[in-house]
Amino acid sequence: MGSVLGVQAAMEKMQKDNQEFMLKTQQMTLERQIHMQNQMRERMMATQIARGRELLVWYGSFYAVATVGCLGAFLKSRNGAAIAPLIPLGFVLGYQYDLAYLNKIPRIRGMAEDIMHDEMSLVALPEGLPSLQSIDAARLKK
């Protein structure tokens, strides 16, 4: 009879140890997923910044050619309308430069944080987060 109680106690201890091991494994898996998602986000942001810088090079070249053309047309015709396109093009060039090299991204991030803190209703999902029941219902509907 004593050996049955000893086996039962040993099994309970093994079960408890196994549950702790599973909990630690799940926690480590979750932490790894969080770090992986963050690294993917960082890589995507770096790619977007690089894309913006590449676009700035192309747009800057276009702006330089347009400036030469507009100034040439102005000098030839003495008409102020010939250089008018440089004004909106200058705004676009400034925006692209700010995005690629200055502090536009931290300002956007700050605005996003403000929205998350003060205006959460703007980013909330309609009908809230999907539940297992709603997913199963949609799956069974098909």
N, C-alpha and C positions, 0 to 999 in steps of 0.2 A: 504494500500500500504506500509505503514511504517513497518507493522509487517512482510511483505514478505522480506523486506530488512534486518530486524533484524534476521529472520530465516536464510536467506542466509549467513549473516555474522557469525552467530553462527555455521552453518554447515562448512564454510570455516575454522573457528578456530578449530573446532573438527577434520577436515581433516588434518590440519597442525599439531595439537597435535598428531594425530594418526601416521602421517608420522615420526615425531621425535621419538615417542615411538618405531616404527618399526625399525628405524635406530639404536637406542640404543640397541634394542634386537638383531639385526643382529650383531652388533659390539661385544656384550657380548658373543654371540654364537661363533663367530669366535675366540675370545680370549680364550674361553674354549676349543675349538677344538685344538688350538695351544698348550695350556698347556697340554692337554691330549696326544697329539702326542709326546710332549717332555718327558712327564713322561713315556710313552711306550718305547721311545728310550732309556731313562736312565735305565729302567728295563731290556731291551734287552742287553744293554752294561754290566750291572752288572751280568747278567746271563752268558754272554760270558766270562767275567773275571773269574767268579766262575768256569766255564767249563775249562778254561785254567789252573787254579790252581789245579783242580782235575786231569786233564791230566798230569800235572807236577808231582803229587804224584805217579801216575802209571808209568810214564816214568822214574822218579828218582829211583823207586824200580827196574825196569828193568835194568837201567844203573848200579845200585849197584851189581845186580846178574851177569850181563855181565862182570863187572870189576873183580869180584872175579874169575869168570870162565876164563877170559883171562889171569889174573895174574897167576892162577894155571897152565894153559897151558904153559905160558911163563917159569915159574919156572921148569916145568917138561921137556920141550923140549929145552929151551934156544934159541928159535926161535923168533926173533923180530916181525914176521908176526902175532904171536898170540895176540899181544896187539894192532895191527894196527886198528881194528874196534873201539877202544876206541876214536880215534881222531874224526871221523865224528859223533859218538854218543855224544861226548862231545860238539860239536857245536850245535847239536839239543837240548841237555839238557840246554845249555846256552841260546839259543833262547827262549825256553819255560819258563825258570826262568825269563828272561828279560820281557817277555810278561805278566807273572803272577804277578810279584812283583816289578819290577823296573819301568822305565819310557818309556817303548816301546809304550804304548797307547798314551801318550801325544806327542811323536815324530811322530807317525802315524797321529794323528790329525793335527799336524803342517804341515806335508807334504800334507795332504788333503786340508788344508786351502791355501797352496801355489798353489796347482793345481787349486782350485776354483778361485784364484785371477789371476794367470798368464797363465794358460793353460785351460781355460774354454772350448775350442773347443774339448778337450778330453772327456768331460762328457756331451756334448750337445746331445740331442735326435736327431736321424735322422728325417728329415722333421719337426723339431721343435715340439712345444707343440701341442697335439691334440686339434682340435677346435670342437665346437658343430656340425658344418656342416660335418666334417670328421667322427665324431662318428655316426651321423644320417645316413650318406651315407653308412657306413659299416653295420649299423643295418638293413637298408632297402635292402641291397644287399643280405642278407640271406633270 
